[in-house]
Amino acid sequence: MGKNMAELLRYTGNMAQISGIREMTIENGRARGMRLYHVYTGCGLEFDLLPDKALDIARVTFKGVNINWQAKTGFASPVYAHPVLNEFDRYFSGGMLTTCGFKNTGPDYVDHQGRFQALHGRIGITPCEQSWYRCHFENDDYILEAGGVVRDAMLCSHNLTLTRTVKACLSKPEIEIEDILENQEPTATDYVILYHFNFGFPFVSPDLNIDIPQGNIPVKPRTEWAEKGLDSWMKMEAPEDTFEERCYFHEPKANNGICSIGLENKNVGIKAVLSYENENLPILTEWKSIQAGEYVLGIEPGNSYIRGMDTERQNGRVDTIEGFEKKVFRLKLAFSV
């Protein structure tokens, strides 16, 4: 807004009329009882955080235009999420970000200890055991900050915590995410992680341009069906009534350790850039669905080829976190016109 703290506080005695975070509770449908932090930046960007689902990001709008995809199942409380065989498609809500892991990304499977591991893991349907938010001035900018701690643990097994901080501000339309994954056991354990960003209509349409800077590794289709559409991985065609999803794996070119994925729809006049540190997120999954009613583009930084943890282990594609070690993941979603 081009004003410093002193100027802003002369125009308003309460910054909540311009920018802030509102805590709400959803009162209907399968999301009933679920908490929500509504963040309104004052610079055209608004978004909702879900402290009862790993502090993931639900709806995002910029300049009044919807950016994210929402599954037809709607948003559901973890109370209605049952991580058993073939149930993921009933409780997966989509939203701007669903975090996946830490003991699976990929299909349901039974691990080497006979334990069932649900599709994309359980962390994204786990409530924060601590959560908070605050709004404050910092260097003449107004900062909107929320945080939470979520745990993935099993008796006689692993004990992993994720401490997430999400920041936005008054001066620029950006969402910053910093995640600290900590192994709270003395022994090492392996893990997988996937940041399942989901872009939808009207931001996603045949007018969308997808820019994923290619590195030295060629784009890999996940299936033979995806290979048939390899020449058009960078395009979103119009919806078709029956059309199986296609997935592609990228190892994008990084600039000083940062990968930047550009999405621009000139028809709606909005550009989004998803950037992230690629040291711990070397693989990018592109999920492309043009099926009618399920029209979505997934841009998903991660550390695996989402084949299920056991398959990833067999292919040497699983990272390890040592006892009491911490790993840091930083991502940013920025918008412009």
SEBA-429802 format. One record per residue (C-alpha): residue in three letters; z, x, y. Coordinates in pm, whole numbers, padded with zeros to 5 digits, always signed. Each point is the difference from the previous one (the first is absolute). Example, Ala and Ser with C-alpha at 12.3 -4.5 7.8 and 13.67 -1.06 7.14 Angstrom:
! SEBA-429802
ALA+00780+01230-00450SER-00066+00137+00344
//
This chain:
! SEBA-429802
MET+00000+00000+00000GLY-00004+00304+00224LYS+00363-00038+00112ASN+00300+00219-00073MET+00341-00125-00111ALA+00141-00048+00349GLU-00306-00195+00114LEU+00001-00224-00307LEU+00367-00080+00037ARG-00062-00105+00360TYR-00254-00256-00124THR+00214-00126-00288GLY+00368+00010-00081ASN-00070-00041-00371MET-00280+00188-00175ALA-00016-00270-00268GLN-00227-00201+00228ILE-00261+00278-00034SER+00061+00187-00323GLY+00250-00005-00283ILE+00097-00087-00356ARG+00114-00345-00111GLU+00180-00050-00331MET-00088-00324-00178THR+00050-00170-00334ILE-00285-00189-00165GLU+00105-00352-00095ASN-00278-00143-00217GLY-00218+00065-00302ARG+00048+00289-00240ALA+00098+00223+00291ARG+00306-00214+00076GLY+00305+00210+00082MET-00200+00317+00060ARG+00079+00196+00316LEU-00269+00110+00244TYR-00002+00236+00298HIS-00265-00116+00247VAL-00108+00294+00218TYR-00185-00076+00323THR-00099+00311+00190GLY-00120-00139+00332CYS-00327+00194-00031GLY-00187-00252-00214LEU+00135+00103-00340GLU+00235-00223-00200PHE+00115+00034-00360ASP+00262-00119-00248LEU+00221+00219-00218LEU+00165-00119-00321PRO+00345+00158-00057ASP+00029-00198-00325LYS-00319+00166-00131ALA+00039+00375+00064LEU-00053-00051+00377ASP-00370-00051-00071ILE-00233-00138+00267ALA-00105-00364-00027ARG-00225-00144+00272VAL-00161+00215+00272THR-00191-00123+00304PHE-00160+00198+00282LYS-00118-00175+00317GLY+00052-00327-00186VAL-00234+00096-00287ASN+00133+00000-00355ILE-00035+00341-00168ASN+00157-00033-00345TRP-00088-00183-00319GLN+00241-00250-00153ALA-00030-00103-00364LYS-00041-00368-00076THR+00340+00012-00169GLY+00158+00037+00346PHE+00306+00207+00076ALA+00267-00026-00266SER+00362+00106-00008PRO+00097+00253-00268VAL+00189-00291-00158TYR-00339-00134-00111ALA-00142+00336-00108HIS+00034+00055-00374PRO-00136+00342-00102VAL-00105-00095-00352LEU-00336+00020-00175ASN-00289-00153+00199GLU+00224-00145+00275PHE-00101+00233+00286ASP-00284-00226+00111ARG+00251-00283+00051TYR+00237+00186+00231PHE-00221+00258+00174SER-00010-00113+00363GLY-00230+00257+00151GLY+00093+00032+00364MET-00081+00308+00205LEU+00198+00237-00225THR+00141-00031-00349THR+00172+00314-00125CYS-00061+00075-00369GLY+00189+00228-00241PHE+00204+00193-00097LYS-00036-00015-00378ASN-00339-00166-00002THR-00313-00051+00203GLY-00265-00170-00204PRO+00005-00247-00290ASP+00300-00132-00194TYR+00101+00227-00285VAL+00289+00090-00232ASP+00116+00358+00056HIS+00091+00268-00253GLN+00360-00127-00007GLY-00111-00355-00082ARG+00073-00127+00351PHE-00237-00242+00170GLN-00147+00125+00327ALA-00153-00272+00217LEU-00334+00019+00178HIS+00046+00216+00314GLY+00370+00043-00068ARG+00302-00180+00141ILE+00076+00167+00333GLY-00208-00248+00202ILE+00208-00295-00122THR+00336+00171+00050PRO+00223-00097+00297CYS+00137+00269+00227GLU+00363+00073-00076GLN+00034+00107+00365SER-00218-00113+00290TRP+00017+00017+00376TYR-00199-00014+00324ARG+00041+00097+00360CYS-00197+00002+00327HIS+00061+00269+00259PHE-00153+00209+00276GLU-00103+00355-00080ASN-00180+00222+00253ASP-00101-00308+00204ASP-00155-00172-00301TYR+00155-00302-00169ILE+00046+00070-00372LEU+00016-00266-00271GLU+00147+00140-00319ALA+00102-00146-00335GLY+00127+00166-00314GLY+00113-00063-00352VAL+00110+00164-00324VAL-00142-00128-00327ARG+00089+00126-00348ASP-00189+00028-00329ALA+00251+00084-00273MET+00074-00059-00368LEU+00309+00057-00211CYS-00026+00332-00186SER-00324+00071+00184HIS-00127+00070+00352ASN+00164-00068+00337LEU-00247+00012+00288THR+00059-00123+00355LEU-00254-00054+00275THR+00125+00010+00358ARG-00265-00159+00222THR-00027+00006+00377VAL-00266-00208+00176LYS-00064+00061+00371ALA-00211-00162+00270CYS+00016+00016+00378LEU-00100-00170+00323SER-00251+00262+00112LYS-00250+00003-00292PRO-00100-00230-00288GLU+00111+00209-00297ILE+00222-00042-00304GLU+00161+00321-00124ILE+00158+00023-00344GLU+00223+00280-00124ASP+00124-00020-00359ILE+00249+00238-00158LEU+00002-00013-00380GLU+00318+00150-00145ASN+00095+00076-00357GLN+00371-00076-00022GLU+00030+00139-00353PRO+00054+00368-00093THR-00300+00000-00233ALA-00368-00010+00096THR-00207-00314-00049ASP-00364-00088+00044TYR-00123-00268+00237VAL-00308-00175+00130ILE-00041-00164+00339LEU-00270-00213+00159TYR-00019-00139+00354HIS-00194-00321-00061PHE-00142-00086+00347ASN-00194-00327-00005PHE-00249-00093+00274GLY-00139-00352+00027PHE-00204-00252+00196PRO-00097-00026+00282PHE+00046+00374+00048VAL-00169+00052-00338SER-00350-00149-00011PRO-00357+00123-00061ASP+00024+00145+00355LEU+00270+00247-00106ASN-00086+00371-00002ILE+00201+00211-00247ASP+00034+00371+00075ILE+00170+00209-00269PRO-00072+00370+00070GLN-00120+00146-00329GLY+00139+00324-00135ASN-00140+00224-00273ILE+00072-00251-00279PRO-00259-00279-00032VAL+00103-00366+00007LYS+00110-00112-00347PRO-00053-00362-00109ARG+00283-00139-00212THR-00224-00200-00237GLU-00364-00031-00104TRP-00013-00317+00211ALA+00121+00193+00304GLU-00259+00270-00069LYS-00275-00260+00041GLY+00113-00047+00360LEU+00063+00367+00076ASP-00271+00017+00267SER+00175-00272+00202TRP+00364+00107-00023MET+00006+00027+00380LYS-00113-00360+00058MET+00163-00342-00023GLU-00258-00257-00105ALA+00043-00373+00064PRO+00226-00187-00247GLU-00145-00105-00333ASP+00139-00279-00216THR+00053+00216-00310PHE+00010+00375+00046GLU+00227+00244-00183GLU+00192+00248+00212ARG-00116+00360+00032CYS+00217+00309+00047TYR-00099+00347+00114PHE+00201+00321+00015HIS-00035+00243+00290GLU+00151+00337+00080PRO-00067-00015+00375LYS-00057+00298+00222ALA+00315+00089+00195ASN+00026+00145+00349ASN+00310+00219+00037GLY+00157-00181-00294ILE-00077-00349+00135CYS-00243-00247-00155SER-00134-00266+00237ILE-00177-00312-00126GLY-00191-00197+00263LEU-00075-00372-00015GLU-00194-00163+00283ASN-00125-00353+00049LYS-00203-00011+00320ASN-00048-00374-00032VAL+00372-00061+00052GLY+00031+00308+00222ILE+00273+00180-00193LYS+00031+00341-00162ALA+00280+00103-00236VAL+00078+00354-00115LEU+00229+00063-00294SER+00114+00364+00002TYR+00242+00175-00230GLU+00120+00340-00115ASN-00191+00069-00319GLU+00219+00273-00153ASN+00189-00256-00211LEU-00277-00264+00008PRO-00315+00181-00117ILE-00185-00301-00147LEU-00130-00302+00189THR-00077-00320-00192GLU-00248-00239+00158TRP+00038-00354-00134LYS-00292-00219+00093SER-00010-00371-00084ILE-00269-00229+00137GLN+00092-00293-00222ALA+00023-00324+00195GLY+00363-00076+00084GLU+00104+00355-00088TYR-00192+00188+00265VAL+00187+00325+00057LEU-00038+00371+00063GLY+00281+00217-00134ILE+00042+00350+00144GLU+00267+00159-00217PRO+00126+00359+00037GLY+00187+00120-00308ASN+00055+00277-00250SER-00171-00142-00310TYR-00310-00173-00132ILE+00204-00319-00069ARG-00058+00010-00376GLY+00364-00056-00097MET+00270+00266-00013ASP-00051+00107-00363THR-00374+00046+00050GLU+00065+00194+00320ARG+00244+00224-00189GLN-00257+00066-00272ASN-00253+00098+00267GLY+00243+00224+00190ARG-00013-00228+00304VAL+00372-00064+00052ASP+00218+00170+00261THR+00358+00107-00062ILE+00298-00019+00230GLU+00278+00242-00083GLY+00368-00088-00020PHE+00133-00093+00347GLU-00337+00088+00154LYS-00155-00198+00287LYS-00366-00064+00067VAL-00132-00135+00331PHE-00300-00229+00055ARG-00133-00076+00349LEU-00267-00257+00082LYS-00129-00168+00315LEU-00208-00311+00062ALA-00152+00002+00350PHE-00214-00259+00176SER-00240+00005+00293VAL-00271-00214+00155
//
